[in-house]
Amino acid sequence: RKEYSVFRELLKIVPNLEDRIMSSSEQDVIAVAELIQKGASGARSDDTKSMKAAIIDWITPKGQALIP
């Protein structure tokens, strides 16, 4: 359900996306889907990296180094 709602939002944001998908070859649609997936994965990775840095800053005493 969530994927479908995200897809519907994407259709609202990208002009003529539905028409282009419907008139494209299967290979083109798969390529677009892979690019979208790659972008989503990259965004999650960026979020994780920034969370790690924030957590390290939070647990490290001020002016001291974190010793594992």
ChimeraX attribute file (.defattr): number of C-alpha atoms within 10 A of each C-alpha:
attribute: neighborCount
match mode: 1-to-1
recipient: residues
	/A:1	6
	/A:2	7
	/A:3	8
	/A:4	9
	/A:5	10
	/A:6	11
	/A:7	12
	/A:8	12
	/A:9	11
	/A:10	13
	/A:11	14
	/A:12	12
	/A:13	10
	/A:14	9
	/A:15	10
	/A:16	10
	/A:17	13
	/A:18	14
	/A:19	10
	/A:20	12
	/A:21	14
	/A:22	10
	/A:23	11
	/A:24	12
	/A:25	11
	/A:26	11
	/A:27	9
	/A:28	13
	/A:29	15
	/A:30	13
	/A:31	12
	/A:32	13
	/A:33	12
	/A:34	12
	/A:35	12
	/A:36	12
	/A:37	12
	/A:38	12
	/A:39	12
	/A:40	12
	/A:41	12
	/A:42	12
	/A:43	12
	/A:44	12
	/A:45	12
	/A:46	12
	/A:47	11
	/A:48	12
	/A:49	11
	/A:50	12
	/A:51	12
	/A:52	12
	/A:53	10
	/A:54	11
	/A:55	10
	/A:56	12
	/A:57	13
	/A:58	10
	/A:59	9
	/A:60	12
	/A:61	10
	/A:62	9
	/A:63	6
	/A:64	7
	/A:65	9
	/A:66	11
	/A:67	5
	/A:68	3
